[in-house]
Amino acid sequence: MGHNTLRIATWNANGLVQNIKELEIFLNQEKIDICLISESHLTRTSYANIKGYNMYRSVHPADRARGGSAIFIKGNIKHSEQLKIETEKMQLTTVNVKTKNRTINIAAIYCPPRYALKKDDYVNLFCEIGHNFIIGGDFNAKHEFWGSRTRNPKGVQLFTAVQETKCNFHSGGGPTYWPTDVNKVPDLLDFFIVKGVSGNYIHTEDSDGLSSDHSPVIMTLSDSVILREETPKLINKQTNWELFREKLSESINLHVPIRTPEQLEREAERLTENIQEACWSCTPINRKKPFYHSNYPLEVRELVQAKRKARKTWQRVRSTENKRKLNALCNELKALNREIEEETLAVNLHSLTAGRETEYSLYRATKGLKRPKIPIPPIKREDGYWARSAKEKADLFADTSRKHSYRFQGRLQMRMLRC
């Protein structure tokens, strides 16, 4: 992500798990900030992680490995999860991103071809997402207006809905679906629908960096994105505990007589402040460095270039021989990535220990093993608005706890009066 740009890609993965390593290379080489995935084929028990990115998903309502949508967004971008739709007709995942000039909802969508959506379905969807949004994905809708070769009933309904709600289409202009059958003609199925953002700030282009039967589309949005603030922590790995004990011993007075509940509350609050001050004075500020991916080996980069060249040739010629060469390069790249990953894993495993000299690296490595990160959703307040930040959520929990404590005290007093 540049200082004033946000790069968003949309891609029909046709199965995310088997293509996750190739997707990781693509995201880093193309400097993608947000990736919108269609046909993720994830279930509620499967997952796909990419280091440096947070992942949100919507699965098929049957909870089977088909359909589905997902979003990969860089962890340093300030965002929150929003609307999620998991129906037979569509699977949609949404995140909210704040920029310097606006708040915008970015959604990944997949609409299966067998279900015919009407104009009202699209209009209701656009109204539910909000006033400013970018939706990207495989709509399985065709219309000449956004670059398709022909039009179908779903495309006509979508075009009417977009015209009625004053949205805009953005596509690379070239085919994005490349059927394996050479008798079928490639067409454009993957594109963006935008509302509330001027086209002067948007540039859209096709890409050939991935190898499913769909090619990705990249949108560059010229706007400054607000980065996520680090969560303040009382202690970290560099806390000097010996100095902490000394400072806390100096600040605590154990000879204060406590006679009333109010005095007990004041002393408890003072003890808490002493602990906090001792921690802050003994803990250096640990400024988290931004995550940068290391350069990929030369053989991987050369193989990626060869695969892209073979893909372009196959898209132009559409012969069985060219398709065979492309598949061979894709399989070779997957095998090479698997080999490098296994070698890296073996080196890392040999360096793990359970001792203090490596800061208990074995425990830290296995703590999150095979465990997907579960996002913390926003909480709805009584006024209908959402509590998204940590402070808003803490205040909401405090108010709820206070109300419950008042009810408990009232019941306790009634029981005491009865006794």
Residue pairs with C-beta under 8 A, 6 or more apart in sequence:
1 7
1 31
1 33
1 74
1 77
1 225
2 31
3 224
4 222
4 223
4 224
5 220
5 221
5 222
5 223
6 33
6 34
6 97
6 99
6 220
6 221
6 223
6 225
7 30
7 31
7 32
7 33
7 34
7 218
7 219
7 220
7 221
8 32
8 33
8 34
8 35
8 36
8 106
8 134
8 136
8 192
8 218
8 219
8 220
8 221
9 26
9 27
9 30
9 32
9 34
9 35
9 36
9 136
9 207
9 216
9 217
9 218
9 219
10 35
10 36
10 37
10 38
10 108
10 136
10 137
10 190
10 191
10 192
10 216
10 217
10 219
11 23
11 35
11 36
11 37
11 38
11 190
11 210
11 212
11 214
11 215
11 216
11 217
12 37
12 38
12 39
12 110
12 137
12 138
12 176
12 177
12 189
12 190
12 212
12 213
12 214
13 19
13 23
13 37
13 38
13 39
13 40
13 41
13 210
13 212
13 214
14 39
14 41
14 212
14 213
14 214
15 39
15 40
15 41
15 65
15 212
16 23
16 37
16 40
16 41
16 42
16 48
16 70
17 41
17 42
17 46
17 48
18 334
19 210
19 211
19 212
20 48
20 49
20 50
21 334
21 337
21 338
21 341
22 210
22 211
22 333
22 334
22 337
23 35
23 50
23 72
23 210
24 50
24 51
25 296
25 300
25 304
25 337
26 32
26 209
26 210
26 216
27 35
27 50
27 53
27 72
28 293
28 296
29 209
29 296
29 304
30 207
30 209
30 218
32 218
33 73
33 74
33 77
33 225
34 71
34 72
34 73
34 74
34 77
34 95
34 97
34 106
35 53
35 71
35 72
35 73
36 69
36 70
36 71
36 106
36 107
36 108
36 109
36 136
36 137
37 69
37 70
37 71
37 72
37 108
38 69
38 108
38 109
38 110
38 137
38 138
38 190
38 214
39 66
39 67
39 68
39 110
39 138
40 48
40 57
40 59
40 67
40 68
40 69
40 70
40 110
41 65
41 66
41 67
41 68
42 48
42 57
42 59
42 65
42 68
42 70
43 59
43 60
43 63
43 64
43 65
44 59
44 63
46 65
47 55
47 372
48 55
48 70
49 55
49 372
49 373
50 72
51 291
51 293
52 74
52 75
52 291
52 293
53 72
53 73
53 74
53 75
54 72
54 73
54 74
54 75
54 79
54 373
54 375
55 70
55 71
55 72
55 372
55 373
56 70
56 71
56 73
56 81
56 84
56 93
56 95
56 375
57 68
57 69
57 70
57 71
57 93
58 68
58 69
58 70
58 84
58 85
58 86
58 91
58 92
58 93
59 67
59 68
59 86
59 91
60 66
60 67
60 68
60 86
60 88
60 91
61 86
61 87
61 88
67 91
67 110
67 112
68 91
68 110
69 91
69 92
69 93
69 108
69 109
69 110
69 137
70 93
70 108
71 93
71 94
71 95
71 106
71 107
71 108
73 79
73 95
73 97
75 228
75 291
76 227
76 228
76 290
76 291
77 97
77 225
77 226
77 227
77 228
78 97
78 98
78 225
78 226
78 227
78 228
78 229
79 95
79 96
79 97
79 98
79 228
80 95
80 96
80 378
80 386
80 388
81 94
81 95
81 96
81 375
81 377
81 378
82 94
82 95
82 96
82 105
82 129
83 92
83 94
83 105
83 107
83 128
83 129
84 92
84 93
84 94
85 91
85 92
85 125
88 112
88 115
89 111
89 112
89 115
89 117
89 121
90 109
90 110
90 111
90 112
90 115
90 117
90 125
91 109
91 110
92 107
92 108
92 109
92 110
92 125
92 135
93 107
93 108
94 105
94 106
94 107
94 108
94 129
95 105
95 106
95 107
96 103
96 104
96 105
96 106
96 388
97 103
97 104
97 105
97 106
97 225
98 104
98 225
98 226
99 223
99 224
99 225
99 226
100 223
100 224
100 225
100 226
101 223
101 224
102 132
102 196
102 197
102 223
103 132
104 132
104 133
104 134
104 196
104 197
105 129
105 130
105 132
105 133
105 134
106 133
106 134
106 135
106 136
107 129
107 133
107 134
107 135
107 136
107 137
108 135
108 136
108 137
109 135
109 136
109 137
109 138
109 139
110 137
110 138
111 117
111 137
111 138
111 139
111 140
111 141
111 154
112 140
113 140
113 154
116 153
116 154
116 157
117 154
117 157
117 158
118 157
119 157
119 158
119 160
119 161
119 164
120 161
121 157
121 161
122 157
122 158
122 161
122 162
123 161
123 164
123 165
126 133
126 161
126 165
126 167
126 193
126 195
127 165
129 135
131 195
131 196
132 195
132 196
132 197
133 193
133 194
133 195
133 196
134 192
134 193
134 194
134 197
134 219
134 221
135 192
135 193
135 194
136 190
136 191
136 192
136 193
136 217
136 219
137 190
138 189
138 190
138 214
139 154
139 155
139 158
139 189
139 190
139 191
140 154
140 189
141 152
141 154
141 155
141 157
141 158
141 189
142 148
142 149
142 150
142 151
142 152
142 154
142 155
142 187
142 188
142 189
143 151
143 152
143 155
143 156
143 158
143 159
144 150
144 151
145 159
145 169
146 169
146 171
146 188
146 191
147 171
147 172
147 173
147 174
147 188
147 191
148 155
148 187
148 188
148 189
149 175
149 185
149 187
149 188
150 187
151 159
162 168
162 169
162 193
165 195
166 195
167 193
167 194
167 195
168 193
168 194
168 195
168 199
169 191
169 192
169 193
169 194
170 191
170 192
170 193
170 194
170 199
170 202
170 204
170 219
171 188
171 190
171 191
171 192
171 204
171 217
172 204
172 205
172 206
172 207
172 217
172 218
173 188
173 206
174 188
174 206
175 186
175 187
175 188
175 215
175 315
176 187
176 188
176 189
176 190
176 191
176 206
176 214
176 215
176 216
176 217
177 186
177 187
177 188
177 189
177 190
177 213
177 214
178 186
178 213
178 214
178 215
178 314
178 315
179 185
179 186
179 213
180 213
180 323
182 318
182 319
182 320
186 315
189 214
190 214
190 215
190 216
190 217
191 217
192 204
192 217
192 219
194 202
197 221
201 221
201 222
201 223
202 219
202 220
202 221
202 222
203 219
203 220
203 222
204 217
204 218
204 219
204 220
205 217
205 218
205 220
206 215
206 216
206 217
206 218
207 215
207 216
207 217
207 218
208 215
208 308
208 311
208 312
208 315
209 216
209 304
209 308
210 216
211 307
211 311
211 326
211 330
215 311
230 288
231 390
233 286
234 276
234 279
234 280
234 283
235 279
235 283
236 283
236 284
236 286
237 286
237 359
238 283
238 284
238 286
239 279
239 282
239 283
240 282
240 283
241 282
243 281
243 282
244 278
244 279
244 282
247 277
247 278
247 281
247 282
248 274
248 275
248 278
251 274
251 277
251 278
252 271
252 274
256 267
258 264
258 267
297 340
299 336
300 333
300 336
300 337
300 340
303 329
303 332
303 333
303 336
304 333
306 329
307 326
307 329
307 330
307 333
310 322
310 325
310 326
310 329
311 326
313 322
313 325
313 326
314 322
314 323
314 325
314 326
348 365
351 358
351 361
352 358
352 361
352 362
352 365
353 361
353 362
354 360
354 362
354 363
378 386
378 387
378 388
378 393
379 386
379 387
379 393
379 396
380 386
380 387
381 387
381 396
387 393
387 395
387 396
